[in-house]
Amino acid sequence: MTAVEQTEARPRGTRLPRRARRNQLLGAAQEVFVAQGYHAAAMDDIAERAGVSKPVLYQHFPGKLDLYLALLDQHCEALVQSVRAALASTSDNKQRVAATMDAYFAYVEDEGGAFRLVFESDLTNEPAVRERVDKVSLDCAEAVSEVISEDTDLPRDEAMLLAVGLCGMAQITARYWLSDGQRIPRDAAARLISSLSWRGIAGFPMHG
């Protein structure tokens, strides 16, 4: 059960173990931040959505920024792990590209809308947020670049540049696909972008 589902399923006033309460508060905060943005959201809104008092909310998170950063950490790590899992899912590089593109589309499609906190945040002027947003993009690209470096004769810097391009294309096209009303089924959309990506990356010679 996700944190958002825990928020919806929890009867008002129920006492929860600390970890479960934290997850439930994160789920409520995610709903409020995604719907309203950071600046318009208030801790009162989050406490009300979670069905707790503000003192209970502050026991877990000293302030709104702490709560936002905890969500960012959670969802940035989820994307990085998804990309790494996609890369590790097969030794066939064409399928690796397809799995990686689909990982971005799946991340954006998730009904919780967490990608908006990562890629469409209204708080990127805050250094701690900017650091996390930049890091998740670089971490994903680093994972892809490791595979490119291992399988080609390209220098590390060139492999990283290609990886940044591939990840950037995946992220931007997935967000466009969602904003355009998902008029193409997700599998077909991801396949289309992976085909474009593969036609480019396949042109670099493999080791041996």
URRA-V911849 format. One line per field, one symbol per residue. ss: DSSP state (~ for helix, > for strand, _ for the rest). psi: psi as a letter, one per 30 degrees, with the letter a starting at -180 (. if undefined). A space follows every 50 residues. Layout:
# URRA-V911849
ss = ???
psi = ???
This chain:
# URRA-V911849
ss = __~~~~~~~________~~~~~~~~~~~~~~~~~~~______~~~~~~~~ ___~~~~~~~___~~~~~~~~~~~~~~~~~~~~~~~~~____~~~~~~~~ ~~~~~~~~~_____~~~~~_______~~~~~~~~~~~~~~~~~~~~~~~~ ~>___~~~~~~~~~~~~~~~~~~~~~~~~______~~~~~~~~~~~~~~~ ~____>__
psi = kleeeeeefkkkfkklleeeeeeeeeeeeeeeeeefleefkleeeeeeef hlleeeeffejfleeeeeeeeeeefeeeeeeeeeeeefflfjeeeeeeee eeeeeeeefkffgffeeefhkggffkeeeeeeeeeeeeeeeeeeeeeeee flgkleeeeeeeeeeeeeeeeeeeeeeefgghfkkeeeeeeeeeeeeeee fffkklk.
